[in-house]
């Protein structure tokens, strides 16, 4: 029996990461064969944001990117960086600002600098009328306070790699955010709260992603060499989301793809 290949959009893949340096084109080919027709390449600092935009220029209609500074890198934020990110945001490849937000888990940058960089990137997104690709870890209250301050000026935001439960989901939805779900849902140790609430995410707010090369689904079989995640594994995430949400697989595939294309304003693939 031939397995159905669904047309999917991976809204978060770190394709310029060094773990893809040797076989990036092969990774893209595997993704296409798996039905992943479009991907959003994540920028986490000025260098990766620039590299992501350049990669997208070589794959028009298939790859698009974000431009931003991850909270881990917020200590480096300055006026030059702001100009750089805003400049990239004005290019055709860039469809969102980010990965931006707060991460108080290990505080690789000070909380004060994280909040400064986060607010500045929300301002850029508002100025350019671009959605925001958001990161939050162990910083829910401050994250929501800043989002609420800027929400009326933003065209949209997606909580990248949502890992929480209903206590975080409801405020996100109330703030108008979309939700990105990764292979975290497959983690038997930590994914319980997400599995319990994924069915509560409205269909018109749900998108799926791999966050490759990170967050390889723990129940993937066979295990990929070196444990590296790839966008070709997005159908595995789709299957888990549909199963735990109690929705038909075809429906979740179609709806999540449509939502992603509307949210990021992507053209239909050639």
N, C-alpha and C positions, 0 to 999 in steps of 0.2 A: 504494500500500500504506500503510495507516494505521500510524503508529509507536505502539508500545505505551507508555502512560504508566504509570510505576511509582509507587506510593505511597512517598514518601521523607521522611526527617527530616533537616534540616540542623542539625547539633549546634553550629554556631558561625557566627553572622552578626551583624555589628556594625550592627544596624538603626538605632540612635540616632546613628550617625555623621552628621556634617553633610552628607556627600555624598548622603544619602538624604532630606534635609530637604524638598526641593521635590516629591518624587514618591513618598513612602514607600508610600502606599496602592496606587499603580500597581505598584510593585515587589512588593508582597504578592500582588496579583492575578496578575502574571506568574508568580510562584512557584507559586501554586495551579494555574494552567493547565499548568505543567510537572510537576505531580504532587507538589510539595513541600507536604505537608499540615500539617506541624508544624515549628517552628523554635525553636532556643534562642538568645535574644538575649544577647550578651556584655556583661558589665559589666567595666570596666577601672579605675574609680575610684568614689568615692562618688556623684558627680554622674551618671555614665553608668549606674551600677547602679540608681540611683533612677529615672532616665528609662526604663530598660529595663523595670523592674517596672511602671511606670505604663502604658507602651505595651502590655504583656501584658494588663493589666486590661481594655483596650479590645478585646482579641482573645482571649477565653477559649477554651481548648481548642485553639487554633492556635499562639499564641506563649507561650513560657515564657522564663525568664531566669536568668542567673547574677548573683551579687553578690560583688564582690571588687575587689582592687587589683593591677593589673599591676605586675611588677617595675620597669618604667620609672618608676612613680609611688611607689615604696616609701619615698623620702626623706620623704614627707609622712605616713607612718604614725604614728599616735599612739593613745592610749586612746579618744579621741572617735570616731576612724575605726573602731576595733574595735567599739565599741558600735553604730555606724551599720550596718556590714556585718552584724553579728549580728542586728540588728533586722530588716533586709531579709530575712535568711535565714529568718526566721520567718513571712514572708508567703506567701500561696498561689502567687504567680507564680514565686517563686524555687525552682529545682530543683537548684541546685549552687552551691558557693562557688568563686569565681575570676572572672577569670582570674588565677591565682596561680602563683608559681614564681620562677625565677631566669633572668636574662638578663645574662650577662657579656660580650656582644658589644661593646656600646658603653658600658655602665655609666652609663646616665642617672641611676641611683641607685647609691649605694655598695654593694658586695657585702655589707657588714655589715648595712646597712638592708634590703637585699633578703631576706637570710636571716631577719632578725627578722620582717618582714612575712609572709613565706612560712610560717614556723612558726606564727605567730599565726593565720593563716587555716586552717591544718590543724587547729589546736585548735578553731576555730569550727565547722568541718565536722564534727569528731568530736562536739562538744557537741550539734549539731543533727541528727546522723545524716543529713547530706547528702553526696553525692559531691563530688569536687573537680575543677574544670576547670583543667588544668595547662599551664604554659608553661615551656619550657626551651630556652635557646640558649647554646651555648658554656660550659655549666656542669654538664655531665653528672655528674661525680663528686660534687660538693657537693649537687646536686639529689637524686641517689640516696641519699646518706647521710641527708639529712633525711627523704626518703620512707620509708626503712627504719625510722627512729626512730619514725614515726607510723603506719606501715601497719597495725598490729594494732588501732588505734583508729578507722580509717577504714572507711566502708561501701563506698568505691570511689573510683577516680580515672581520668580519661582524659587521655592525653597529646594535648593539642590541637595540631593542625597538625604531626603527626610528619613530620620531614624526614630522619631518619637512616637508617642501614643496620643490619645485623645486630648490630654491636657495641653499639648503643644499644637495639635492639629486644629482645634476649634479656633484659637486666637489667630492662627495663620489664615484660615479661611475667612474669618471675620474681617481681616485686614485686606482681603481681596487677593491673597497670594495663590499661585498655582503650586502644585506639589510634584516634585521629582522623586521617583522611587527607583532604587538600585537593587543589586543583588543582596543587600543587607537583609531583605525580606526572607532570604534563604538561610540565614544564619540561625541555627537551632539554639545557639547560646544566648544571643542578644536581640534577635529579631521578633520576639513575641509581641511586644506592644505594637509594632508596625503591622504585623500580620492581623492582629485583633482589630485595627482601625482602618486598614486599607479600603475596606468596603464602604467606609463612611466618606471617602474622598469623592466628591461629585465628578461625574464623567467629564464634565467640561473644565475641570481643573487638574486632571491627572495626566502626567507625562512619565515616560520611562527612560532610564539611562543606565550605563554600565560603570561610569567613572574609571574606566580602564586607563592604565594597567592595574589600578587598585580594585579592591572589593570584589575579587573573584567569588562567585557564588560557591559557598562551601559544599553544596550538594551536587555540584557539577560532576558528571561522570562521562568519559574518563577525565581525570584531572589534567589540566593543561601543563605543558612542560614549563618548569620554573614557577608555576603558580600564577603566571601572568594572565590578567584579564584582557579580553579583547571585545570590540564592538560586535563581533560575530556571535557573542554569547547573549546578546540582547533578547533573542527569542526565549531563552531560559528564564530571564527576568519577567518577560511578558507572561509566560505560562504560570509562574508563581503568583504574580499579581492577580491574574484572572481567577485562579483557583481560590485564593484566600479572600478575594472580593466577592466571590460567588457570582461572577458574570461570565458570559460566553467568551471564549478566547478570541474568536473573530471580531466580536464587538469591541473588546478592549483594544485590540490591535488597530482597528479602524478609528476608533474614537481618540485614542492617545496620539496617533499620527496626525489626525486632523487638528487636534488641540495644539500640538507642537508647531505645525505649519502656520496656524493662525497667530499663535503667541509670538513666534520669532519672525513672522511675515516672510516665510520661505516660499519660493516659487515651486510649482509642481516640478518634480524631477523629469528630466528629459527622457 
